[in-house]
Amino acid sequence: IGHHSTSDDSSAYRSVDEVNYWDKQDHPISRLRHYMTARGWWGEDEERAWRKQSRKLVMEAFERAEKRLKPNPELLFTDVYDEMIPSLAKQREAMWRHIQQYKEHYPLDLYEK
């Protein structure tokens, strides 16, 4: 319905009316819910129970994730290219300089080694 990523501005190729249409009137999840409700396969009780269980599962996953160490910042630079390209090496150096300059904001002991 919206942006594909944080660097994407879908308003450049999607009108507000189109976004509203899909979000409010013809959303695939809403269509499925209406279809299932019309056939007696789904109702308010199932919806309430599903939402409660889903929220519980998400919160449990958050709790587990918050206990883990954060990924090593170096991974930002090792998952795209087989070999480090010069522009990426400069970005990596700049990141480490920034982290060292503002280390009080980057407790590296909370990150994987």
CORBELDA-V925346 format. One record per residue. N is the residue number from 0. RES is the residue in one letter. PHI is phi in radians with two decimals (* if undefined). PSI is psi in whole degrees, 0 to 359 (NA if undefined). OMEGA is omega in degrees with one decimal (999 if undefined). Layout:
N&RES&PHI&PSI&OMEGA, N&RES&PHI&PSI&OMEGA
This chain:
0&I&*&324&-174.6, 1&G&-2.08&217&-177.2, 2&H&-1.15&147&178.4, 3&H&-1.42&336&179.1, 4&S&-2.77&178&-180.0, 5&T&-1.22&342&179.5, 6&S&-1.69&4&-176.5, 7&D&-1.83&132&174.1, 8&D&-1.95&94&-175.6, 9&S&-1.19&346&177.5, 10&S&-1.17&346&177.1, 11&A&-1.26&336&-177.8, 12&Y&-2.31&3&178.2, 13&R&-2.32&128&179.9, 14&S&-1.33&159&177.2, 15&V&-1.06&321&179.3, 16&D&-1.07&319&179.3, 17&E&-1.13&315&179.3, 18&V&-1.07&315&179.1, 19&N&-1.10&319&179.1, 20&Y&-1.01&308&-177.3, 21&W&-1.19&326&-178.3, 22&D&-1.29&320&-172.3, 23&K&-1.74&323&-169.9, 24&Q&-1.86&325&-171.6, 25&D&-2.31&37&-179.7, 26&H&-1.20&131&-177.0, 27&P&-0.98&323&-179.9, 28&I&-1.21&319&177.2, 29&S&-1.11&318&178.5, 30&R&-1.05&316&179.2, 31&L&-1.11&317&179.5, 32&R&-1.05&313&179.4, 33&H&-1.09&319&179.0, 34&Y&-1.05&311&-178.4, 35&M&-1.18&322&179.1, 36&T&-1.14&318&-179.2, 37&A&-1.09&333&-179.7, 38&R&-1.69&3&178.3, 39&G&1.35&16&-179.2, 40&W&-1.58&349&-174.2, 41&W&-2.64&148&178.6, 42&G&-2.74&186&-178.0, 43&E&-1.04&319&-179.3, 44&D&-1.10&314&178.3, 45&E&-1.12&319&179.8, 46&E&-1.07&313&-179.5, 47&R&-1.09&314&179.7, 48&A&-1.12&318&179.8, 49&W&-1.11&315&179.1, 50&R&-1.08&318&-179.7, 51&K&-1.10&312&-179.5, 52&Q&-1.14&319&179.5, 53&S&-1.10&316&178.8, 54&R&-1.08&318&179.2, 55&K&-1.07&314&-180.0, 56&L&-1.10&319&179.5, 57&V&-1.14&316&-179.3, 58&M&-1.14&322&175.9, 59&E&-1.12&319&178.4, 60&A&-1.13&318&176.4, 61&F&-1.04&315&-178.5, 62&E&-1.04&315&178.0, 63&R&-1.11&317&-177.6, 64&A&-1.14&321&-178.4, 65&E&-1.17&340&178.8, 66&K&-1.48&344&-178.1, 67&R&-1.45&157&173.3, 68&L&-1.21&150&176.1, 69&K&-1.26&153&178.5, 70&P&-1.10&149&177.4, 71&N&-1.04&129&-179.5, 72&P&-0.98&335&-179.8, 73&E&-1.08&335&-179.5, 74&L&-1.12&339&175.9, 75&L&-1.03&337&-171.8, 76&F&-2.00&6&-174.0, 77&T&-2.10&6&-174.2, 78&D&-1.92&7&-178.7, 79&V&-2.04&309&-176.3, 80&Y&-1.82&146&176.3, 81&D&-1.18&321&177.8, 82&E&-2.14&146&-178.3, 83&M&-1.17&122&176.7, 84&I&-1.52&155&-174.6, 85&P&-0.98&317&-177.7, 86&S&-1.14&325&178.1, 87&L&-1.24&322&177.3, 88&A&-1.07&320&177.6, 89&K&-1.12&319&178.8, 90&Q&-1.12&320&179.7, 91&R&-1.11&315&178.2, 92&E&-1.05&318&179.5, 93&A&-1.12&320&178.7, 94&M&-1.08&313&-178.2, 95&W&-1.16&324&175.2, 96&R&-1.09&316&179.6, 97&H&-1.08&314&179.8, 98&I&-1.07&319&178.8, 99&Q&-1.18&321&-179.2, 100&Q&-1.18&325&-176.9, 101&Y&-2.07&42&-173.1, 102&K&-1.07&338&177.6, 103&E&-1.14&340&178.7, 104&H&-1.67&354&-177.9, 105&Y&-2.24&78&179.7, 106&P&-1.23&91&-173.5, 107&L&-1.11&345&175.8, 108&D&-1.23&348&176.0, 109&L&-1.58&2&-177.6, 110&Y&-1.94&151&175.0, 111&E&-1.10&150&179.5, 112&K&-1.49&NA&999
